[in-house]
Amino acid sequence: MKKPRVLMADDHSILLAGVRRLLEEQYEVVGMVEDGRALLAAAERLVPDLVLLDISMPLLNGFEAARQLKKVLPETKILFLTMHASPQYATEAFKAGGNGYLLKQSAVSELPQAIEAVLAGKYYLTPSIAKPVIEKALKAQEQPAVRGSIEHLTPRQREVLQLIGEGKATKEIAEVLGLSVKTVEFHKNCLMRDLDIHTTAELVRYAIIQGLASE
């Protein structure tokens, strides 16, 4: 019987190696990458059945990577494996197209059942944060994105914001995204206008607060 194909993404190579050892008997690990952009390129090339990814990754975070991945490979299942035990992060993961959300500290005990559930077309949420996520969903009201919030930003603006948060200069951002310097400056100006932010330092702090970059 053909083994399901799994692609893994995390910027901690030691963790990737450890998870690979957990999976190799039952699954075919077709690749391991360490940033969100490498994940998108590898996924399009390898067409895995499942992508196992972290949220906090350089160049493109897990949320944005998941959104873009679902557009090109809608049948590929996405399982987040992260240290963020936050109902807000879990909710965002499912909104981004995730099929499951698992904490790294629970990987050894929960990973097999999480992968099995996701590949079977079900959703998986680590039990330790399931209750607050469900409560949050029940209380939430459908509202349009509010101007000045991160939800109001376009995917490209969120990409630029993350790279600014990572401390990259305009020229570097242009190279990463394949854009002109002028276009990057345009997006940066739009970010400042829409978020009512007036300096690059404030944009960096905002990206960190939103979890798009780390200090």
C-alpha angles and dihedrals in degrees: 000000000000114000118233111256117240129193117194130203127187132129091228106084093191091057091048091053092049094049090046090059089053092053107036097088095057104022139044108238101209098180150350123212134176106213139041097249093051087050093057092048093047093046093053090049099043102030096209125198090227136023116203109196146166125230100225105062130142124254093012124021123226096257094056092041090053093050092051094041093055090055094057100029107027093166094055113102119229124211119182115215108188147146092232107109091185127129088211092056092045091051091049090049092058091044088054091057102271120154096197143016122205133171119235092230088059096045098104094052101032108029098087094051092042092054092044092052095047094047088050090059096258131121122246127201122176106251096231092071101024097099098053091045092053091046090050091050092049092051096043118105123209106255132161117249111278119233109252094034127107090244088064092060123097119243090254092051090051090051091051091046092054093050091048088051089053088058098251120155122236093259091051091049090050090053094048094049097037092239135128119262088243092056092049090050089051091054091046091052090049090051092052091048097046095043095040090236121145109190138043090239090058090050089053091051091047092052090051093049090051091052094246092119138013131233 
